[in-house]
């Protein structure tokens, strides 16, 4: 068990939230004010890294889609994306 945990940690990169600019935090809060403000750190980090947010939270997913948030995937979309990459 400890070996598996250690292997997982070697693949993770932890990012200090303090390096995310205030403007990104404020923009993320504005997007999430009518969805779920508790998810602000995920959206802020996604915006900061110019990454994609993978979530199984249907309220968050649907709310962000409605807001026009583009860097977003649910599990079904992620699996479909993975399948197309494997087939190539």
Residue pairs with C-beta under 8 A, 6 or more apart in sequence:
15 45
15 48
15 49
17 41
17 44
17 45
19 48
20 44
20 45
20 48
21 48
24 44
24 47
24 48
25 40
25 44
27 47
28 40
28 43
28 44
28 47
29 37
29 40
31 43
31 64
31 67
31 69
32 39
32 40
32 43
32 63
34 63
35 59
35 60
35 63
35 64
35 67
36 57
36 59
36 60
36 63
39 57
39 60
42 53
42 55
43 53
43 64
43 69
45 51
46 52
46 53
46 71
47 71
50 71
51 71
52 71
52 72
52 73
53 64
53 69
53 71
53 72
53 73
54 73
54 74
54 75
54 78
55 61
55 72
55 73
55 74
56 74
56 75
58 74
61 72
61 74
64 72
65 72
73 81
